[in-house]
Amino acid sequence: MIKPLTANVTDSNSQGKDYNLLTLDVFDTCLIRDFISQESLWHLLGRELGARLPGVPGPAEFARLRADAENEARIAGARADGTREDITLAQVYDRLAVAWGWDRRQRERAAAMEEECEARGLAANPAARSVINTMEPAARCYLTDTPHRGLFIEECLTRLGLPAGTVLSSGDAGLRKGTGSLFREAMARFEVTRGEILHIGNDLRSDGAGSVAAGVAFWPLLAANPNRYERTLDAVTRDAGLLGACLAGAGRAMRLEEAGRFPEALVSVVTGVAGPAIFAAAAWALLCAQADGIATLYFVSRDGEILLAAAQQIQRELGLAAEIECRYLYGSRRAWHLPALSLRNGDDFGPALRALLAKPGPATPRQLLARLDLRPQEMTAALADAMPGRPAGAGPAGAGPAGAGLDEPFGPTRDEVIEALTGSARLAELARARAAAAYQATVGYLRQQRVLDGAPVGLVDIGWLGHASASLAAVAAAEGTRVRCYFAGGLCGSGSELAPAGSRAFLIDARGQDVALRPALVHLLESFCAGSGDSVTGYVQRGARWEPRFDHGGGAAAARWGLADHQALVRRYVRAAARAAVKAAAVVDQAELAALRPALIANLQALWRQPSYAEAERWGSFPFEGDWGVTMLGRAADRGDVLGYVRHAASPQAWPRLGPWRQAVLVRTVGRRVADPLGLLRLLSAERRQVLRAQVRARVQARRVRLGRRYGP
């Protein structure tokens, strides 16, 4: 018998009650499908039936008609026989057979193919297996609301290693859980009272409300219920192919397998948001390069590190664009802008130098002039030449950047200093020399990496403005090689219209436009694609080889945050998603990826706008490397921050920096006392209202049962 620990059982009749019968829901409790929704399974079935039987429309249309046939058969059955609450699979296919002119053998074959398709896509739910294994031996009964035969369900459970038990199917019995009738049937067959039954299930409408109606104890097991990201991905299948369903199903399976091994928010975001976006972007880059006749595809450090791993995984598992060689290329804005400056001559040089120095980021003269690879003594001399009478280090504090030293913040004088520097003949001379040296070093490294062999090559970067890639493309063009650029994140924002001609963009292509979703895409994708190691500042020759030169410390914060775990999970997800696509024979092409794109963006926006407390804690603490240095993506505000805002009310530049993710700041700050402050918005959404009503009803009416440590999850 099942005997939960006495001290942890709450029951309206007694405490310490023994339960003689354990009843278990089947789908999404004991078993999970390869796909999130049954409609996606029917989509796959429609494709297979269409190749074997006449009259079957396209997969998406078949899925819709299959759902309609079940609903219509259930309504017709209720009218014909008021005693039956559910129908059989044969009744569903009777209606389809009439519509498509099938004979009896064809109808039976179609129904058998649905069972074959269902069985092929089932797996045991790890969460249910661990729970059942902690239970003391007891009578077990599986209750399921499905037209499928109980014998078929029993065969699936046995094949997947679930404990033996009687299966009561609503299709066989004509009774459903949601009304309480199937529970009462179990009482009669096992000769137990309602107080002797403990039911475990995932659906608060059928399992929860049904157990309330029957008066039996109910324990929800919700781990396998799809989350908001998985539902969004799976919904793509309604209008396209099976790729979205494969990504969602692979994500849920991995989320269940990894439960307890990594932080929940890390796993759920990787499997629902980061992993699908990286998988799709890598596949897109491979397909674009293949269509453009590119033989070698270079992935730029560091954003390209995980994209390269994903692309190579996709090539191995799917055979997609397997003829393309994928390679890693060390580079960065700082490493490529300076050599590209050497290509500007005459009257073009001054404006190009001004544009290079004016790019956002540096807050001090030292940081600004580092873009020109100047030594400290040269920086000091250049400042003195540009602003005579105010030698560096000689003036009083606050007298201006040149007077306050190389490390004094610019404040409001930044534009003034940049204008003075670009008018300095001495700085122009230094810049020309450094740009020429950087050009030679960059060409040496690129030639060593076979970028400049003459054949067209592809370059994969995350994108946004595309300026760094444009600088590299200009250097390569000067050496006789065309570089085709593929931006996995996309192009958007003022200045992105200057991206290299012929470049392609994946998630967003809004060249020259500042769009509302830009903050979510930029900050989240750059966090998801963050690479290990330090940023490249240029190239240096050691012996016969050219090697990248790094600044130091940029990647240490990400490593401490847990970047290695994140990347390992992404690689696992990409492999699982690719294998799911192979199993379902899902098409991975540009049309499917285009159909998937809105769902990927929707999930990024959902995370950005309404993070849970756990998501805000985990990802808000990510050390984001932006134009203004490394800052936490969205840290919690404390009392000192509030005082800082008050103290510097008239000087916004001195306000505390909480990070660009305002929603995470809010959730982390408030969530210390009120967990998940944005959760109410999700609960009140249209898709959650019905479940919320059932949950409230179950809590009010049910005899609540809490299992102890031995029996809990």
N, C-alpha and C positions, 0 to 999 in steps of 0.2 A: 504494500500500500504506500501511497505518497503521504509522507508525514513531515510537513514543513516545521521548522523550529518553532516551539511553542511561543517563545518570547517575541517572535516577529510575525505572528499571524493575527490579522484583524478580521473578524467575521461577525455578522450581525447576530448569529445564533450562539456561537461559542468560540472559545480560543483553544488552540492546540488540537484542532479537528484533524482527523485522518481523512484522506481522500482515496477512495478505492478505485477510481477510474480517472485516468488522464486522457482527455480528449485534445486532439491537435488539429489545427487548421493545416492545409497542405501547401497551397501556392503562396509564395512570399513569406511563409513561416518555416515549413520544413524544406520546401524545394523552391529554388529560384530558376527563372528562365534566363536564357541568353539575352533576352530583350526585356526592357522595362514593362512594356505594355503588351497585352494580347493582340492589339491591332498590328503591331510590328510582326508578331509571329504569323498572323494571317497574311500580311504582305509577302512574307517569304513563301507561305503556302500557296498563295495566288500565283506566284512566279512558277512554282513547280507544277501546279495543276495545269497551268496554261500550256505547258510543254507536253502534256499527256492526255488532256481531255478537251473536247470541243466546247465552244461557247464561253469559255472563261475570259473575262476582260483583263485589262492590265492589273498588276499587283495591287496598286493603290485602290482602284475601283473594286477589286475583289474583296479587299479588307473591309470596305464600307458595306458592300452587299452582304458579306458574311455576318457582320454585326447586325444589320437590319433583319436578316433571316432569323437569327436567334431571338431577337426581340419580338418579331411578328409571330414566331412559333410559340413563344411563351404566352403572348396575349391570346392567341387562338386556343391554346391548350387550356388556359384558365376559363375561357368561356365554355368550352366543350365539357370540361370535367372540373367542377369547382373543388374537388378533393385534392387535385395535384397542384403543387406549387412550382414545379419545375419540369423541364423537358429533357429528352434524350438527344444525343448527337444525331441519331438517325432522323429525328423529326426536323432538325435544322437542315439536313441535306435533302430531305424530301422536298422542301421548298425550293432549294437551289436546283434540284434535278428538274422540277417543273419549269423553272425559268429558263434553263439552258438545254432542255430536251435530252437529258441523260436517261438511259435505261437503268434497270435495277443494278446490274453489275457495275456500271459506271458510278452510280450513286454510292454503292458500297466501297468501291475503290477510292473515291474522294474522301469519304469519312475515315477510311483506314489510313490514307495519306496524312490526314490531319493528326491522327494519333502518332504516326511515325515522326512527323515534324515536331510535335510537342515533346515526345520522348527524347529526341535527338538533342533538344535544346535545354534539357533540365540538368540541374546540379543540386547537390545538397547544400543547404544554408549552413555555413559554419557556426553561426550564432545559435541556431536551433540544435545542432548536433552537440555543442558544448553544454547547453542547458539540459537536454534530455539525458546526457551521460551523467549528470549530477543527481538525477532523480533515483530514488529507490525503486527496485523492480515493482511494477504494478500493471494492471490491465490497461491496455492502450487501445484507443480508437481514433481513427483519423476521420474528421468531418470536413467535407468540401462541397461548396456550392459550385458545381460544374456539370455540364451535360455529359462529360466523359464517364465511362463505365468505372465502377469501383474496382473491378479486376484489373483494368488498365492502370489505374492509379497505384494499386498494390504492387504490380510488377515494377513500376518506376521506383517506388520507395525501396523495394527489396534490392533492385539493381544498384541503387545509389547508397546502400548500406544503412538505411534508416531502420530502427527497431521494428520488429514485426508487430502487426496490430490489425484489427478489423477496419475496413474502409467503408464508410457510409457516404455514398455520393448522392447529391440531390437529384442527379439524373436518374439513378436507379430507384431511389426511394420516393421521388416526387415530393420531397420535403426540403425546406431550406433552413439554413442556420439563422438567417436574419429574422425569421418569424418565431424562432425558438422551437420549431417543430422537429428539426433534426436532432436537437439535444434531447427532446422528449423521447424520440425513437431510440437513441442510445441508452437512455434510462431503462426503457422497456426491454431491450435486448440483453443488457448486462444485469438487469434486476437490481438497480441501485436507485437511491433517492437523489434528488437534486443536490442535497447537501454533501453527497459523497463524490461529486465531480469537480475537477479542476480543469478549466479549458485554457489553452494557450493559443493565441492567434494574433494576427497583425492588423486586421481591419476593424476599426472602431464602429463601423456601421453593421457589418454582418456578425463578426465575432463578439464585439462589445455589446451592441444593442441586442443581439440574439441571445447572448448569455443572460442579459438582464431580463429579457422576456421569459426565459426558461427558469430563472432563479438559480443559476449555477455560478460558482466562483470563476472569475476571469482574470487572467494575467496577460497583459499585452506584451508581445515581442515584436518591436517595431523596427529592428535593425535593418531588415531587408526592404522596408518601404522606400521607394525612390525619393531622393531629395530634390530640391528645386532645380538643381543643375541637370540632373539625370532626366527629369521630365521634359525640360526644354530641349535637350539633345534628341531624345526619343521622338518628340513631336515632329521633327523634320521629316520622318519617314512617311507621314501622311501625304506629303506633296512631292516627295522625291524617292530616292532609293533607300537602302538599308544602312548606309554608312553611319548616320546619326544614331540609329538604334544600336549598332555595334559598339560605338563609342560609349554610349550610355550604359549598356549592359556590361561591358568590360570594366567600366568605372565602378559600378555597383559591386561586382564580384570582387574586385581588388579591394574596395573599401571594407567589405566584410572580412576578407582574408587578413587584412593588415590591422584590424581592430585590436587595440591594446599594445601594438608594437611601436607605433609612432603616435605623436599627438593627433587627436581626431581632426582638428582643423587643418593640419598639414595634409593629411590623407584626403579629406573630402575636397579640398581646393585643388589638389593635384589631379584627382580622378574626375572632377567635375568641371574645372575651369582651365587650369594651367595645362594639364596633359592633353586634353582635346585640342586646345589652341596650338600647342607645339606640334602635335601629330599632324594637324591639318596644314600648318604653315610649312613644315618640312616636306610633306607630300606635294604641296603646291609648287614649292621651289623646284623639286625634281621634275615635275611635269612641265613646268615652264621652260626649264633648261633643255629638256628633251625636245620640246616643240621648236626651240630656237637653234637646235643643232649644236648645243654646247657639249664639249667633251669633258671638260674639267670645271667643277663647281667649287669655288672657294668660300668658306664660311669665316667671317671676320671675328677675331677675338674681341671681346669676351662674350658678347651677346650671341655669337654663333656657336658657342661651345656645345650647348645642349641641343641646338638645332642640328648641328652636325651629327651628334650621337643619334638623334631621332631619325635623320635621313638615312644613315647607314643601317639602322635597325629596320626601317621600312624597306630598304633595298633587299636585305637578307630575308625578311619574312614574306614580303609581298612580291618580290622580284620587280618592283616598280623602278623604271629607268635604271636598271642594273648596269647598263653600259657606261654610265656617267661616273667618273672618278670624283669623289668628294674629298676635299682636303681642307686643312685648317690654315688660316693666314693671320699672322700677327699684324695688327694695325689699330689705328684709332684716329680721332680727329686731330689730335696734336701731332701724331706721327705723319699725317698725310697733308695737312693744310700747308705746313711750311715748305715742303718740296714743291707743291703746286704753285706757291708764290713765285718761285724762280722762273716760271713760264711767262710771267707778266713783265713786259718790257716798256720802256719809254713812259708815256703819259699814263699807261695802265697800272704802273707799279704802285704809285701813291694811293689811289683809291683801293687797290687790292690789299695793301698793307693796312689801311684804315679799317677795311671790312674785317680783316683777320683780328685786329686788336679789339674791335668793337663787339665781337661776339660775346654773349653773356657768359658769366662765370667768375672770372678773377675779381677778388675783392681788394687786392693790394697790388702795388707796382711789381713786386717780385713775382707774383702769380701771373700778372699780365705779360711781363717781359720774358717769362719762361716759355711762352709760345714761340719765341724767336731763338730759343736755345742760347741765350746770353749768359755769360758768367756774372757773378755778383758785381765785380769791378766794372764790367761793361754796362750793367744796368745802372749803376750809380753815375757813370759818365754820361750815359744817354739821357738820364733825367736832368742832370746839370746842364747839358747842352740844350735840351728842349725847354727848360724853364730857368734861364740865367738869373742870377741873383738870389736863387733859392736852392742852394746845394743840398743834397740829401744829407740828413742828419744834423744840419746846422740850425734849423729854425726851432721855434718853440712848439710844444705839443699842440696839435690841433691847427697849426698854421697852414697845413696843406700836405698832400701826399709827398711831394718832393722834399719839403722841409721836415717832415716827420720821419722819414726813413722808408726803406723798402717794404717793411711789414706793417706800416700804418694803414688802416682801412681807408679807402678812397672817400667814403661818404658821398656828399653831393657833388664832389669835384671830379668824378670819374670821367665824364665826357670832356671836360676842360683839359684834363691831363692827356687823354687819348688824342685830342686835336693837336695839342702841342707836340706830342711825340711824333705824330705822322708828318709834321712839318719840319722835323729835325733832319738835317742833312747827315749828321753823324749816325743817327739811328737808321736811316735809309741805307747807308753804306754797310753798317753791321748786318742789317736784315738781308741785304742782297748776298752777302758772303755766307751767312748761315743758311739761307735758302738754297744756295748753290751746293753747299756741302751736304745738306739734307737730301737734295735731289739725287746726288751721286750715291749716297748710302741707300736710299729707297730703291733706286734702280738696281743696285747690286743685290739687295735682298729679294726683290721681285724676280730678277733673272734667275737667282739661285732656286727660287720656288717654282720655276717654270711658268710664271705668269706671263712673261714677255717672250714666249716662244713664237708668237706670231698668230697662232690660231685663236679664234674668239673664245673668251673664257667668261664664266659667270661669277658673280659676287653676291653672296647672301648676307644681308645685314638686317637689323631690326627696322631701321628707317627713321621716319617722321619728317625730317627736313631733307635728308639725302646729301648734305653738303660734304661730309667726309668721303662718301663713295664717289662724289663728283670730283673731288681732288685726286683720288686714286685713278679714276678713269682718265683724267686729264694727263697725268704722268704717263700712264700706259699708252695713251694715244700718241703722245710725243715720241714714244719708242716703237710705234708701229703696231700696237695691239689694241683691239677693241674689247672693252670690258662691258658686259651686259649686267645691269644691276637688278636684283630681286629683293624687294623690301618686305620681309615677313610680317612686320607690324603694319606698315603702310606708309603713306605720305599724307601729311596734313600740317596746317599751320602756315603762318606768313613766312615766305621764303622757300617753301617746299616746291614752288613752281620752278625753282632753279635746279631741281634734281636732274641727274643725267638724262639726256634724250633717249627714248626707247626703254626706259626703266619700267618695271612692273611693280605693282603694289598688291598685297593680299587683303588684309582685314579692312583697310580703308584706303580709298584713293580720292582724296579731297585736296588736290594740289593748290596751294595758295590760300586755302580757307582755314579759318579757326573754327572748329566744330565743337559742339557741346560735349561730345563723348571723348574728346581728346585726352583730358586728364586721366580718365579711367584706363584707356588703352595704353597710354605712355607709361604711367607709373606702375600699373600692374604687370604689363608685359615685360618691361625692363627688369622688374623684380623676378618674374618667373624665368627669364632668360639670363639672369645674372651668371657670370662665369667665375671660375676660380682664378686665383693668381692676381697679379697687379696689372695696372694699365700700361700700355705701350707708349713710350714717349719718342721713340725713334729707333734707329738701327746703328749698330756698331760692328766694325770688322775685327774679328779675332782669328788671326792666322789666315787661312784661306776661306773662312766662312763668315757670312754676315748673320748676326744674331739680333733679336729684338732687345731694346733697352727699356727698362721698366722704372716707373716710380715705385715707391715701396709703401705698403700699409693699406692700399686701397682695397685689397681683397681679404684682409684679415678679419674685418668686422663681419663680412658675409660668412666666412668660415666659422666664426664663433656662433653666429646665428643658427647655423645648421644647414648650410648650403649643400654639403655632401649628401645628407639625407634627402633633401628635396630633389637633387639631380638623380639619385638612385631610384626614387619613387617615380620620377618622370620616365626614366628609361624603362622601368618595369611596366608602366602604364602603356607606353608606346608599343612595346612587344605584345602585351595582352590585347590591345586594340587591333593590332595588325593580325594577330591570330584569330580574333573574333571575326574580322572581315574575311579572312580566308575560309573559315568554317561556314559562314553564311554566303560565300561567293558574292560578297558585296562589291559593287563597282567603286573604284577609287579613281575618279577622273575630274577634270576641271568643272564639269557641270555639277557633280555631286558636291565638290568642295564649295562651289558658289552657293548651292542651296544650303549648305551647312553654315556659311559665314554669318547670317543673322543670328543664329542660335549661339554661336561662339561670342559674338558681341553682346548679346542679351545676358549671357552668364557673367561676362566681365562687368557689365553695368550693374547687375544684381549684387555682385560681391562688393563693388565700389559704393553703391548707394545704400545698401542695407546689409552690412556685415553682421553676423552674429557676434556675440561677445568673444567666443573662442577664436573666431576668424580675425576679429580686430586685434586681439591680443597677440596672436601668432604672426600675422602678416603686417600689422601695424608696427611691429618692432623690427621690421626688415631695414637694414642700413642702406638706404637708397642713395645711389651716386648720381647726382644731377649737376646742372651747370653751376650750382652754388656750393658744391662740395658734398660731403657725405652727411646725410641727416636721416633720422628715423622716419619711416614712411608716415607714421601717425602715432606719436607717443601720447600717453595720458598726461593731462595737465595737472599740476599740483598747486599748492598754495603759493609757492614762490613765483610760478608763472603768472598767477592772477595779480600779485603785487607788481610784477614786472610790467604788465600791461598798464597798470595804474601809474606807476612811476614814470613810464615813458609814453604817456598818452599823446604827447605832441610830437613824438619822434618814432613813427612806425618802423623805421629801419632798425631800431633798437629793441623791438618787441621780441619776446621769447619765440623761438622757432619750434613749433609743435609738429611740423611735417605737412606735406601737401594733402594728405588724406583726412579731410575734416570729419567725415563720418566715423572713421576709426578713432580719431581723437575723442569725439563725443562719446562713442560707445565705451571706450576704455576708461574714460574719466567717470562717467555716470555708472557704468557697469560694475564698478567696484562695490557699489551699494545696491544697485538694481540690475541684476543679471539680464543681459540681452535687451536693452531698452528699446531697440527697434523691432523686437520680436512681435509686438502687438500689431504692427503694420502688416507683417506677413500673415499672422493669424486671421486678420480681418480681410484678407484678399478674397476675391470671388472663389478661387479654387479651394480655399481652406474652410469656408463658412460651414459647409455641410458636415465635414469631419469634426469641426469644433462643436457643433450642436450635438453630434453623437457622443463626443467625449464628455460633455457636460452632463448629458442624460445618463451615461454609464456611471459617472461619479456620484450622481445624486441617488440613483436607484440600486446600483449593484452592491452586493456584499463584498467589500474590498478585501483583497488578500495580498499581503506582502510576504514574499518568500525570503527566508534568511540567507545568510552568506553561502551556505552550502548549496542552496537551490537557486540563488539569484544569478544574474548574468556575470 
